[in-house]
């Protein structure tokens, strides 16, 4: 019985040793670096951070307002350096009269099929107005990977230029 236990200990140690040598899945954690966690923001902002989506997926930005997701668009990913830096310019935060309101900036990991469908979606024939559509739940193939709460300032009411 003792020799069986010793043999199992040796085998399990070998398995653990081999697992340490195998390549690991990359860390897909995504973080929002800009705007700052405690910052008050204007209505038109740039959102930036680090991290990578799952293989073949894209990062999208959204603003969550009263439980609904307002998709803004794809984030630009720095794939040439492999550093995992991403950013999204011209993110409109809330409606014009939504001053002093708390909003939730959301970064989504979006699967290829969902990305293709969302990138073709338009409002009033204008692809840059996608943020006007409220999704009460995320579409299939999209999941939240980072969030940051922000408060809209009272002086900047203009939406992002189109």
C-alpha positions in Angstrom: 0.0 0.0 0.0 2.9 2.4 0.8 4.6 1.7 -2.5 1.3 2.5 -4.4 1.0 5.8 -2.5 4.6 6.6 -3.3 4.1 5.8 -7.0 1.0 8.0 -7.2 2.9 10.8 -5.5 5.8 10.5 -8.1 3.3 10.3 -11.0 1.2 13.3 -9.8 4.4 15.3 -9.3 5.5 14.5 -12.8 2.1 15.6 -14.2 2.4 18.9 -12.3 5.9 19.4 -13.6 4.8 18.7 -17.2 1.9 21.1 -16.9 4.3 23.9 -15.8 6.2 23.4 -19.1 3.2 23.6 -21.4 2.2 26.9 -22.9 -0.5 28.7 -20.9 -3.5 30.5 -22.3 -2.7 34.3 -22.4 -4.2 36.5 -19.8 -7.3 38.0 -21.4 -8.0 40.4 -18.5 -8.9 43.8 -19.8 -8.5 47.1 -17.8 -9.7 50.6 -18.3 -6.9 53.1 -17.7 -8.5 56.2 -19.0 -10.6 58.0 -17.8 -9.4 57.8 -14.2 -11.6 55.9 -11.8 -12.5 59.0 -9.8 -12.8 61.4 -12.7 -15.7 63.6 -13.9 -15.9 63.4 -17.6 -17.3 65.5 -20.5 -19.9 64.1 -22.8 -17.3 63.2 -25.5 -14.4 61.3 -24.2 -11.6 58.9 -25.2 -11.5 55.5 -23.3 -8.3 53.6 -23.2 -6.7 50.6 -21.5 -4.8 47.4 -21.7 -5.7 43.8 -22.2 -6.7 41.5 -25.1 -10.0 39.9 -26.1 -10.2 36.2 -26.7 -8.6 34.8 -29.8 -10.4 36.2 -32.9 -12.7 38.4 -30.9 -12.9 42.3 -30.8 -13.2 44.8 -28.0 -16.2 47.1 -28.2 -17.2 50.1 -26.0 -20.6 50.6 -24.6 -22.2 53.0 -22.0 -24.7 51.4 -19.6 -27.5 53.7 -18.7 -30.4 52.6 -16.5 -29.7 48.9 -17.1 -29.5 49.2 -20.9 -26.3 48.9 -23.0 -25.7 51.7 -25.6 -23.1 50.3 -27.9 -20.6 53.0 -29.1 -18.3 51.0 -31.4 -15.2 48.9 -31.8 -12.1 49.8 -29.8 -8.8 50.3 -31.7 -6.4 47.5 -30.7 -2.7 47.8 -30.9 -2.0 44.4 -32.4 1.3 45.4 -34.1 3.2 45.6 -30.8 1.4 42.8 -29.1 1.2 45.0 -26.0 -2.6 44.8 -25.6 -3.2 48.5 -25.6 -6.6 49.6 -26.9 -8.5 52.8 -27.2 -11.8 54.2 -28.4 -12.2 57.9 -29.4 -15.4 59.8 -29.6 -17.3 57.9 -26.9 -20.5 59.8 -26.3 -21.5 59.5 -22.6 -25.2 59.9 -22.1 -27.8 62.3 -23.4 -27.3 66.0 -23.7 -29.3 66.7 -20.5 -27.6 63.9 -18.5 -25.3 66.1 -16.5 -24.2 65.2 -13.0 -25.4 61.6 -13.7 -23.4 58.5 -13.1 -22.7 56.3 -16.1 -21.0 52.9 -16.5 -18.4 52.7 -19.2 -18.3 49.1 -20.4 -15.8 47.2 -22.5 -17.1 44.1 -24.2 -15.4 41.0 -25.7 -17.3 40.3 -28.9 -17.2 37.1 -30.9 -16.5 37.3 -34.6 -20.1 36.7 -35.8 -21.6 39.2 -33.4 -18.9 41.7 -34.3 -19.8 41.4 -38.0 -23.5 41.9 -37.3 -23.0 44.9 -35.0 -20.5 46.6 -37.3 -23.2 46.5 -40.1 -25.9 47.9 -37.9 -27.0 51.5 -38.5 -29.5 54.0 -37.1 -31.2 56.3 -39.5 -28.7 55.2 -42.1 -25.8 56.6 -40.1 -23.4 54.0 -38.7 -21.9 56.5 -36.3 -25.2 56.8 -34.4 -25.2 53.2 -33.1 -25.0 54.6 -29.6 -28.7 55.6 -29.8 -29.8 51.9 -29.7 -30.5 50.5 -26.3 -29.8 46.8 -25.8 -31.6 45.7 -22.6 -29.3 42.6 -22.6 -26.1 42.0 -24.4 -26.4 40.2 -27.7 -25.2 36.6 -27.9 -21.4 36.5 -28.4 -20.8 39.6 -26.2 -19.6 39.6 -22.6 -18.5 42.4 -20.3 -14.7 42.3 -19.6 -14.2 45.7 -17.9 -16.3 48.5 -16.4 -15.7 52.0 -15.0 -18.1 54.3 -13.3 -17.9 57.9 -14.4 -19.9 61.1 -13.6 -20.8 63.6 -16.4 -19.8 67.1 -15.8 -22.3 70.0 -16.1 -20.4 72.1 -18.7 -19.8 69.9 -21.7 -23.1 68.9 -23.3 -22.0 68.5 -26.9 -22.0 65.0 -28.3 -18.9 63.7 -30.2 -18.5 65.1 -33.7 -19.5 62.7 -36.4 
